């Protein structure tokens, strides 16, 4: 089986697959789909980005009875970022299944709306082990009809210390179910868990294919610690049209640096592990909407981010491990575009740079810092868009077309002034040209969408 056309799944799913332009299956899909559609248990071993969400998502959605609003499938992920990505992918695959309801149950988000959604009824839950167990302890989650369980990135889940919670979840769901593990590696812990909780599981392994070497220009600048911030400002001015991800090693560094860059006139966001999910959503929406030019982040916070079109990565602080450096700079130079990775190294960090070069097998150009730029920032440094936050979302039946229609119809703005629109469960974002942001905010607050007026504000 190499194409999707002959799959025994409902026609709406095949229609979406065709609309998304999926024709030939990836290796993990070709090996896994026949097993999963036949109802078998499976351990799928493949790297991230191999197409595994479609591999387990199509059989999962094919088995949902939409007439029964009770949880029928459960996807467990190690982080809220991955859970959000998986839920988004499943919503896309299931967009032609009328009334499909998917709940993201993760920590870092208020539990009340999740409990309310469970009470109102959902078909599918995507969540993290701790929050799922929390809902179980409160008696608010109905697992009696679960027939399909997926552990995504199972090895990472166990490495992060979630083994006990995962065992509690697997013990609570019905024994007569289909159980699927996807994992980048197959350590003994996964083998033991598979033996306890799966029945005659098929083991599918897709070896890593050599990837094309990304086109990334790597440069390092030697700078004293106290001069780093000024050096970073000079480099960002030198790349004014670039969307940039700046890495710091600690939360305090990230917070302080974001404040300094904002004072210098850059449209800046900060991302670290202590942010609540709602604040994290605001930061990421502003970045995707081109309301933020520079995102300063720790490695923990940046893990799992899916950012398209990232032009520039800056290591404000070099990481301790070469592997982390490779992961950082790999966020630029994607999809055939050339990327740029810059590093600020203190005079005592030549050894670190040498270790990175030995690990990657690629030289890092030593470069001189640009001369101080004139005081006014280049115009391109200021983000062209501003993001408005609408306090209504998917639960209010709000659609992108409602927002676009309100702006271009009742409010009278040009569609060219409207950017990316994102709809979440309880809120939505819309990017508008910075030049019309204030007027758009005022007018949008006065127009009706879904026969209601909603509260609108600038995204924090």
C-alpha positions, 0 to 999 in steps of 0.5 A: 500500500503506497497511496491513500486512495484505496484506504478503507476509511470514510469518504470525508477523510479521503476527501480531506487527504486529497485536499491536503495534497497527500498522495504517496504515503510516507514509509511509516504510513505505508507500514502502519496504516494496514495494521491499524485499520485492521485493528491491530496493536502497533509500536511504530519507531520513526523520527519526528516529522515522518508522518506518524500523526496521519498514520495513527490519526486516520484509523482513529478518526475512522472509528469515531461514532459521531452520534455518541458524544463520549470519549472514544479515543485518547492520545497521550503526549509528553508536552502541551506543545505536542498535544496542541500540535497533534490536536490541530492536525487531527482537527484538520484531518477531521474537518469534514466530520460533522460535529467532531469534538476534540479536547486538549487536556493539558497542564498550564491551562485552566482546568475549569473549561476542560471539565466543562467540555468533558461534561458537555461531551467530546469524541476525542481527548488529546492530553498530557499524562498529568492532566489526564490523571488529574481529571481521572482523580476528580471523576470528571473524565469518562473512559468507559468507551475508549477503544483506541489509545495512542502514546505519542513520543512514548520514549520521551514520555518515560524519560520525563518521568511520566511512567507512573501516570501513563500506567494509571491511564492504561489501567483505567481504560477498557482492556478491549482496546487498540493500543498504539505506541509511537517512539523515536527509539525502542529502549527496554522501558518501552519494550516492557510497557508494550509487553504489559499493555499491548496484544501481539503488537506489530513492531514497525521500524523506519530507519532514519533517511539521510537528510539534505544538509540545510543551507545555513550560514554559520558565523560567530562573533567574539564579544565580552560578556558585558557587551553582548546586548549591544552586539545583539542589537547591532546584529539585529539591525544588520538583519532588519527584515529577518524573523529571529529566534534568540536563544538564552540558557536561562529564564532570567536571561530571556526575560531581561533580554526581551526587556532590553530589545523592546526598549531598543525598539524591536518588536519582541516576545519572550518564551520560557518555561514559567509562562502560563499556556494562555500567555504562551499562546499570545506570544506565539500568535504574535510571532506567527502573525508577524506582529513580533520580529524577535522571539527570545526563548530558552531551549525548554520553552522552544522545544516542539515549536513549529515556526515557518519561515524563520530567517535567523537564529542567534545564540546569545549564549552558547549551549553546553552541548553541541547537540543542542546547538545543532537543534537550535540552528536547525530551525532556520534554513528550511524548505530550501531557503538559506538560513543564518545562524549567529553566535555570540561567544566570549573570549573564553569560549573558543573551546566550545566553538571547536567542539561544535565544529568537531561534532558537526563537521562544518566550520563556523566562520569567525566574523567581526561585529558590525559597526554601531548603526545609527540611532534610528532603527531601520523601518523593517525592524518594526513588525508590520502587523499588530495582533488583535485578541477576540474573546470568542472562538470555536465554542462560539461558532466563530469562523475565520470568515466571520472575522474577515467579513466584519473587517472588510464589510462592516468596518470597511477595511481592505482585505490587504490589511488583514493577515493571519486569523487563528481560531481557538476554543475560547478566543481568536487572533487576527493580524491587521496592518499596524497603520490601521490597528487602532481604528480596526480595534475600535470598529471591530468592537462595535460590529456584530459577529454571530449576532453578538458583540465580543470584547476585543483588545490588543494581544498582550 
